[in-house]
Amino acid sequence: MAWRAFHPKLPLNPGWVVYRPHRLPPGVSRVVLGSEISLLPGTLVAGSKGDSLLIHCLDVRAAVVRQIVQEESEIAGAVRNG
């Protein structure tokens, strides 16, 4: 991420994304989702507000929400099949 942060042709557009998980119940599965999101490049879950996760992104123009939806779907599948 440091390379991306200092690369002149890849400008950053930092900001916040508020995401409300739809497929996971409150509790451990949402904590797992938050941990997974923080592993995505350029994202960090910085807290929650009600049922929503507050995610800081280095580039809010990136497909962050699409990635989060995919992660949530995979975790929901693992919880359902586990």
N, C-alpha and C positions, 0 to 999 in steps of 0.2 A: 504494500500500500504506500510505502514511502516513495517508491519510484513513481507511482501514479500521482501522488500529491505534489511532486516537484517537476513533473513532465509538462513542458510548456504547451504541448499540443493536446493535452487531455485536461482541460480546465475543470475545476471542481465547482459544484453547485450544492454546497452543504445545506442541510435543513432537516426538518422533522417529518416523520410519517407516523400517523396514528392508525393503528391496525387493531380491529376487533376480531379475534378468532371466532369463527362460526361453527367449526366442526369439532372443537375440543371443549370438554366441560372444564369449569374452573378446577384448579388444583395442579397436581403433578404434571399432567400432560401439557398444560400451558407453560409451566416452568421449563419443561423440556423444549417446547417451541421457542421460548425466549432465548434459551441457551444456543439452540441451533441457529437462530437469526443472528446472534452475535458472532457466529463463526463465518457468516457470509462476508465476503470482502467488502469493506467500506460501511458496515452496519454495526450498530451497537444498541441493544435494548437498554434504555436508561431509566426505565421505570414503568409504572402503569398508572392508569387513571380509570377507576371503575373497572369495566371489563376490557378495556383497551390497553394495548402495549404502546409505549412511547419509544420510537426508534429513531436514533440519530443516524443520518446517512451522509456520506461524503458527496454523493451526487443524487439528488432527488429525481433527476431526469432518467436515471437508470431504471431498469425493470425490477425495482425492489419489491413492489407489491406482488408482482407475478411470482417472484422467487419465494416470497413468504407464503403465498397461497399453496404453492407446490410443496413446501416443507410441511405446512399444516396438514395437507392431504396425506402425505406419507406417514406422518406421526399418527394421524387418525386411523389409517389402515393398520399400522402396527399395533395400536391399542385394541382395535376391534378384533384383530386376528391373534393377539397375544394371549 
